[in-house]
Amino acid sequence: MATYVVSYYLGMDSGLRRNDESALGKYMKKITFILLILFLMMGGFIIDIFFDNAASIDACLDQGGVWNYKLEECRYS
């Protein structure tokens, strides 16, 4: 029953037999690969945002400045 439901939603042949799961396996591998790529891209985007801000703060402090967290800018004395 589950193979029929999955095959129906994936647009596969509605006559998929229970013992013929090779077609279903191919579609599940493709979906798993696509989801993996999407999660990696989302994770990379979130990490990039976080480390971009951290790198700006670190560069400010390395040059002897003081980071103003309210204005999010570097101030030099």
MDAnalysis code that builds the backbone (N, CA, C; Angstrom):
import MDAnalysis as mda
import numpy as np

u = mda.Universe.empty(231, n_residues=77, atom_resindex=np.repeat(np.arange(77), 3), trajectory=True)
u.add_TopologyAttr("name", ["N", "CA", "C"] * 77)
u.add_TopologyAttr("resid", np.arange(1, 78))
u.add_TopologyAttr("resname", ["MET", "ALA", "THR", "TYR", "VAL", "VAL", "SER", "TYR", "TYR", "LEU", "GLY", "MET", "ASP", "SER", "GLY", "LEU", "ARG", "ARG", "ASN", "ASP", "GLU", "SER", "ALA", "LEU", "GLY", "LYS", "TYR", "MET", "LYS", "LYS", "ILE", "THR", "PHE", "ILE", "LEU", "LEU", "ILE", "LEU", "PHE", "LEU", "MET", "MET", "GLY", "GLY", "PHE", "ILE", "ILE", "ASP", "ILE", "PHE", "PHE", "ASP", "ASN", "ALA", "ALA", "SER", "ILE", "ASP", "ALA", "CYS", "LEU", "ASP", "GLN", "GLY", "GLY", "VAL", "TRP", "ASN", "TYR", "LYS", "LEU", "GLU", "GLU", "CYS", "ARG", "TYR", "SER"])
u.atoms.positions = np.array([
    [0.822, -1.188, 0.000],
    [0.000, 0.000, 0.000],
    [0.871, 1.259, 0.000],
    [1.929, 1.240, 0.818],
    [2.786, 2.421, 0.913],
    [3.495, 2.687, -0.409],
    [3.909, 1.623, -1.101],
    [4.592, 1.823, -2.380],
    [3.647, 2.430, -3.405],
    [2.379, 2.050, -3.346],
    [1.404, 2.620, -4.269],
    [1.202, 4.104, -3.997],
    [1.118, 4.493, -2.719],
    [0.902, 5.894, -2.354],
    [2.088, 6.739, -2.797],
    [3.303, 6.270, -2.521],
    [4.495, 7.013, -2.909],
    [4.586, 7.106, -4.421],
    [4.302, 6.005, -5.110],
    [4.384, 6.024, -6.574],
    [3.329, 6.945, -7.165],
    [2.181, 7.021, -6.536],
    [1.129, 7.913, -7.027],
    [1.567, 9.371, -6.913],
    [2.136, 9.757, -5.775],
    [2.552, 11.146, -5.573],
    [3.763, 11.519, -6.416],
    [4.596, 10.539, -6.762],
    [5.757, 10.820, -7.593],
    [5.419, 10.781, -9.071],
    [4.208, 10.440, -9.414],
    [3.795, 10.410, -10.806],
    [4.297, 9.198, -11.551],
    [4.643, 8.161, -10.813],
    [5.110, 6.944, -11.455],
    [3.914, 6.143, -11.936],
    [4.208, 5.046, -12.580],
    [3.163, 4.166, -13.086],
    [2.292, 3.697, -11.921],
    [0.999, 3.871, -12.068],
    [0.095, 3.491, -10.977],
    [0.009, 1.984, -10.815],
    [0.511, 1.231, -11.784],
    [0.477, -0.222, -11.690],
    [1.725, -0.801, -11.081],
    [2.418, -0.054, -10.270],
    [3.646, -0.532, -9.641],
    [3.329, -1.712, -8.738],
    [4.012, -2.811, -8.993],
    [3.766, -4.005, -8.187],
    [4.615, -3.963, -6.943],
    [4.214, -4.744, -5.989],
    [4.909, -4.746, -4.701],
    [6.331, -5.252, -4.840],
    [6.577, -6.211, -5.708],
    [7.921, -6.775, -5.837],
    [8.796, -5.963, -6.784],
    [8.253, -4.958, -7.449],
    [9.028, -4.135, -8.376],
    [9.339, -2.791, -7.707],
    [10.299, -2.815, -6.803],
    [10.634, -1.604, -6.071],
    [11.878, -0.921, -6.626],
    [12.390, -1.395, -7.748],
    [13.581, -0.765, -8.301],
    [13.251, 0.633, -8.823],
    [12.080, 0.800, -9.444],
    [11.675, 2.123, -9.930],
    [11.444, 3.067, -8.758],
    [10.820, 2.562, -7.711],
    [10.585, 3.376, -6.526],
    [11.897, 3.753, -5.858],
    [12.852, 2.840, -5.837],
    [14.162, 3.108, -5.252],
    [14.897, 4.210, -5.986],
    [14.774, 4.239, -7.309],
    [15.428, 5.279, -8.090],
    [14.864, 6.652, -7.752],
    [13.550, 6.738, -7.641],
    [12.928, 8.024, -7.308],
    [13.264, 8.455, -5.889],
    [13.305, 7.517, -4.960],
    [13.628, 7.868, -3.577],
    [15.081, 8.332, -3.465],
    [15.978, 7.726, -4.250],
    [17.374, 8.171, -4.230],
    [17.492, 9.587, -4.778],
    [16.745, 9.886, -5.837],
    [16.777, 11.230, -6.404],
    [16.228, 12.251, -5.412],
    [15.130, 11.918, -4.764],
    [14.532, 12.837, -3.792],
    [15.465, 13.036, -2.612],
    [16.083, 11.959, -2.127],
    [17.014, 12.061, -1.007],
    [18.204, 12.941, -1.384],
    [18.726, 12.770, -2.596],
    [19.859, 13.577, -3.052],
    [19.478, 15.048, -3.151],
    [18.312, 15.342, -3.696],
    [17.856, 16.723, -3.820],
    [17.657, 17.356, -2.452],
    [17.064, 16.620, -1.515],
    [16.876, 17.148, -0.156],
    [18.213, 17.383, 0.532],
    [19.161, 16.498, 0.333],
    [20.491, 16.670, 0.921],
    [21.149, 17.941, 0.398],
    [21.075, 18.163, -0.904],
    [21.659, 19.363, -1.500],
    [20.983, 20.622, -0.946],
    [19.646, 20.592, -0.825],
    [18.923, 21.755, -0.295],
    [19.311, 22.052, 1.149],
    [19.427, 21.012, 1.977],
    [19.823, 21.221, 3.375],
    [21.252, 21.747, 3.473],
    [22.152, 21.261, 2.618],
    [23.521, 21.764, 2.633],
    [23.582, 23.230, 2.210],
    [22.780, 23.586, 1.213],
    [22.751, 24.977, 0.782],
    [22.186, 25.887, 1.873],
    [21.118, 25.463, 2.531],
    [20.537, 26.268, 3.615],
    [21.534, 26.400, 4.767],
    [22.189, 25.301, 5.116],
    [23.177, 25.345, 6.186],
    [24.338, 26.244, 5.844],
    [24.800, 26.182, 4.608],
    [25.888, 27.049, 4.168],
    [25.499, 28.516, 4.216],
    [24.273, 28.815, 3.838],
    [23.789, 30.193, 3.876],
    [23.740, 30.718, 5.305],
    [23.237, 29.926, 6.228],
    [23.142, 30.337, 7.635],
    [24.534, 30.503, 8.237],
    [25.423, 29.583, 7.945],
    [26.794, 29.681, 8.460],
    [27.500, 30.896, 7.876],
    [27.271, 31.176, 6.600],
    [27.893, 32.335, 5.961],
    [27.441, 33.636, 6.630],
    [26.173, 33.744, 6.939],
    [25.664, 34.947, 7.609],
    [26.317, 35.113, 8.980],
    [26.385, 34.016, 9.747],
    [26.950, 34.094, 11.092],
    [28.428, 34.445, 11.053],
    [29.202, 33.739, 10.225],
    [30.636, 33.963, 10.211],
    [31.026, 35.267, 9.533],
    [30.178, 35.785, 8.663],
    [30.469, 37.084, 8.063],
    [30.455, 38.164, 9.135],
    [29.475, 38.124, 10.022],
    [29.394, 39.084, 11.118],
    [30.553, 38.878, 12.096],
    [30.855, 37.632, 12.402],
    [31.949, 37.348, 13.330],
    [33.285, 37.788, 12.744],
    [33.456, 37.624, 11.440],
    [34.707, 38.038, 10.805],
    [34.851, 39.559, 10.819],
    [33.759, 40.269, 10.660],
    [33.809, 41.735, 10.711],
    [34.224, 42.219, 12.093],
    [33.657, 41.617, 13.109],
    [33.996, 41.983, 14.488],
    [35.463, 41.661, 14.768],
    [35.904, 40.489, 14.331],
    [37.281, 40.073, 14.567],
    [38.265, 40.993, 13.857],
    [37.954, 41.379, 12.631],
    [38.839, 42.282, 11.892],
    [38.926, 43.639, 12.580],
    [37.818, 44.116, 13.119],
    [37.809, 45.388, 13.834],
    [38.710, 45.316, 15.070],
    [38.556, 44.241, 15.829],
    [39.331, 44.095, 17.058],
    [40.807, 43.878, 16.754],
    [41.113, 43.184, 15.657],
    [42.515, 42.970, 15.278],
    [43.214, 44.278, 14.921],
    [42.484, 45.231, 14.401],
    [43.071, 46.514, 14.003],
    [43.083, 47.517, 15.157],
    [42.677, 47.075, 16.347],
    [42.732, 47.948, 17.520],
    [41.482, 48.768, 17.731],
    [40.418, 48.449, 17.039],
    [39.168, 49.179, 17.188],
    [38.289, 48.588, 18.269],
    [37.177, 49.252, 18.494],
    [36.177, 48.797, 19.454],
    [34.873, 48.594, 18.693],
    [34.272, 47.445, 18.838],
    [33.037, 47.140, 18.116],
    [31.836, 47.651, 18.893],
    [31.017, 48.476, 18.263],
    [29.785, 48.978, 18.857],
    [28.654, 48.039, 18.436],
    [28.152, 47.252, 19.389],
    [27.145, 46.240, 19.081],
    [25.780, 46.854, 18.767],
    [25.490, 47.999, 19.334],
    [24.189, 48.628, 19.056],
    [24.121, 49.151, 17.633],
    [25.202, 49.800, 17.178],
    [25.222, 50.371, 15.825],
    [25.835, 49.403, 14.804],
    [26.418, 48.315, 15.304],
    [27.104, 47.318, 14.476],
    [28.138, 47.964, 13.573],
    [29.034, 48.722, 14.199],
    [30.118, 49.348, 13.467],
    [31.374, 49.380, 14.326],
    [32.482, 49.570, 13.644],
    [33.771, 49.602, 14.330],
    [34.128, 51.062, 14.637],
    [34.600, 51.301, 15.856],
    [35.025, 52.643, 16.255],
    [36.504, 52.564, 16.612],
    [37.255, 53.519, 16.073],
    [38.678, 53.598, 16.384],
    [38.926, 54.749, 17.338],
    [39.792, 54.512, 18.317],
    [40.089, 55.540, 19.314],
    [41.112, 56.515, 18.829],
])
